């Protein structure tokens, strides 16, 4: 899953699409934004934390995660999260 992360947000939440990537607002706690995003994705996609892996972009806003699970369910949830109204 390709994501664009907006760090230092007041919450962890989906915020629509940005440059073709699922936008996630991330609340970094002690600089642990990557773990927070990984845990957030696991929770929202209904998979174990161990099934979400950061593949690329550890030090970038553009991140790629591998999420292991039922492809149909993951695709449906991704479409649902992408349709979240974007805040300006």
N, C-alpha and C positions, 0 to 999 in steps of 0.2 A: 504494500500500500504506500503510495507516494503522498507525503504530507508537507504542509507548510506550517511551521510553528511560530506563533506569536508569543514570545516568552514574557514573563513578569506580569501576567494577567492576574486579576483578582480571583479567577476560578479556572478550573479545567473544563472546557466545553468545546463543542464543535461550532464552527462559525462559517459554514458554507464552503465555497470553492475559491481558491486563489491560484491563478496561473496554472489551472488544470490539476491542482492538488487539493486534497481535503485539508481545509484549514482548521487548525486546533489552537485554541488559546490555552496556554499552559501556565500554571502557577508553580514556579520553581521554588522549591524549599531547600535552602542551603545549597543552591546550585545544582540540584539533582533533577533537572527538568527532563532529561531523557528517561529516567526511571519513572518519573511521575506520568509522563506521556504513555510509556509502555503499560503501566498499571491501569491507566485510564482506558486505553484501547482494549485491554483484556477484559475489563469490567463491562464496557459497553458492547463488545462483540460477543460476550458470553463464553469466553474461553479462559483456560488457565493462564496465569501470568507467564508460565514457562513456554506457552505457545506463541508468545509475541517476542520477536527478536529485532533489534535495531540492526539493519543490514548496512546502511550507508548514511552518513551525515551527522556523526556524533557531535561535531562542532559547528554545525550549520543549521539554519532555519529550515532548509530543504532536507527532509529526512525520508528514508525508505525503511518501512517495517515489513517483516514477514509475519503473517498471522496464519497459524495452522488451525484448520477447522473445516466444517462443511462449506464447500464453495458456494452453494446456493444461498445458504443462510448469510454468509459473510457478504455476498454480493447485494442481497436485499438490504442488509443493515447499512452497508456503505452508501447505497442510493438514498436511504432514509436520512442518514447523517449529512449527506451532501446537499440535501434540500433545505437544510436549516437556514432560516433568514439570516443574512449577513448584517452585522452591525457596522455602522460607518463611524 
